[in-house]
Amino acid sequence: MGFQITVVNSLLSLLNSHNNNDIIKITLISSIGDIKSAAEHPEVIKKLLSLCKDENKDIAIAAIRSLSKLLGDIT
C-alpha cells in the first residue's frame, strides 16, 4: 500500500506540473484512475473534479472516466 501512495503522489505531482502537454495529462489522469487506492486521497479527488471543468474536452472526459472508476468501487 505504501508503494501505491508513492505512485499516486508522484502522478499527482506530475499532473500539477505546468510543463505537460494534453496527451501527457490525459495519460496521467487515466493512470490515476487505474490505482484504486487513489480514491482515498482527497487531493486526488479534488484535482480530478477540477479537471472535469477543463476547457479541453478530452482532459475533462478523462477526468470524468477516472472519477467514475475510482468512485464506482467505493459504493
KOLZA-614562 format. One record per atom (N, C-alpha, C, CB): x, y, z. Coordinates in steps of 0.05 Angstrom, whole numbers, plus 5000, padded with zeros to 4 digits. Each point is the difference from the previous one (the first is absolute). Glycine has a CB too. Layout:
XYZ ...
END
This chain:
501649765000 498450245000 501750255000 496449755024 505950254990 501750235001 501150074973 501249885046 499449914938 501050054973 497950144983 502949595004 494550324999 497950134984 499750295008 497749564997 502650515028 499850285009 502150164986 498149865045 504450034954 502250144987 499450044971 503249805033 495850004954 499350024971 497850214996 501349524993 496650475023 497850194997 501150295004 496749655016 504950395005 501150265005 501750104977 499949905049 501749924940 501750074977 498450084976 503549695018 494450154976 498350064977 498550265004 499449514992 499750555033 498650255006 501950234996 497049765032 505550214978 502050214997 500550064970 502149865044 498249934940 500450034972 497650144987 503049594999 494650335009 497650124989 499850305007 497749565004 503350525019 500050285008 502150164986 498249865044 503750014943 502250144986 498850154976 503449655015 497650584980 499050164977 501549944974 498850365033 503049464967 501649944976 498849774984 504050165024 493749744983 498949764986 498250094977 500249755043 500150094935 498150054978 497449845006 503850084967 494249955017 497449885005 500149695000 497950404980 503749485003 500149714999 501249895026 500550024950 501550125060 501249915026 498050035022 504650134984 493950095017 498050045021 497949794999 500850494998 498349444978 497949794997 501149735010 498050254961 504449695032 501349755009 500349995030 502449974956 498450255056 500350025029 497249965014 504050304994 494049844995 497349985011 499049714999 499150484986 501349394991 499249724997 501549825019 498950094952 503649965051 501749835018 499050035029 503950054969 495550195039 499050045028 497449855003 502150455002 496249554978 497449855002 500349705002 498150364974 504249545017 500549715002 501149915027 500950014951 499850185066 501149935026 497850045021 504750134987 494149655021 497650015017 500450155026 498649574980 503850425031 500550145026 500150304996 502549605016 497550504960 500050294995 497550125010 502949934960 494949925042 497550115009 500150085029 497749714967 504350195048 500350075028 501450265005 500149525009 500950614969 501550255003 498250234991 504349764991 494850405028 498250234994 501150194979 498349965046 504450074954 501250194980 499849894972 503150165035 496949584962 499649874974 497250054990 503449655011 494750315006 497250044993 499550294993 498549625029 502650564987 499650294994 501250084973 500250095050 502249804944 501350064975 498449894977 504549995022 494649774980 498449884978 497450164996 502049555010 496750535012 497550164998 500650264986 498249795042 504050344964 500750254987 500549964970 501950185043 499349594950 500649944972 497549934984 504549845015 493450094999 497449954986 499050254986 498949655033 502150594976 499150254988 502150114981 497450095041 504649754952 502250104982 498950084973 503249705024 498050504965 499150104973 500549794978 501050475015 501049374989 500549784981 498249775007 504950144994 493349804988 497949805005 501349725004 496750264974 505549685014 501349745003 501049975029 501249994951 499950225060 500950005028 497749975019 504050284988 493849875006 497649985017 498949724999 499050494992 500849394985 498949734997 501849805015 498050124955 504649915043 501849815014 499750035030 503350034962 496350215048 499650045029 497449875009 502650434997 495349614987 497449885007 500249695000 497650404979 503749495002 500449714999 501649905024 499750014950 502450135057 501649925023 498450025026 504150154976 494450065027 498350025024 498049775001 500550504999 498449444978 498049784999 501349745008 497650244964 504849715027 501449755007 500650005031 502149984954 498950245056 500850015028 497549995018 504050264988 494049895007 497750025018 498149774995 500650495001 499549394976 498249774995 500749765018 499550164953 503049825056 500849785017 499350055029 503649904968 495950355039 499450075028 497249925008 503250384997 494949654985 497249955006 499449715002 498850424978 
END
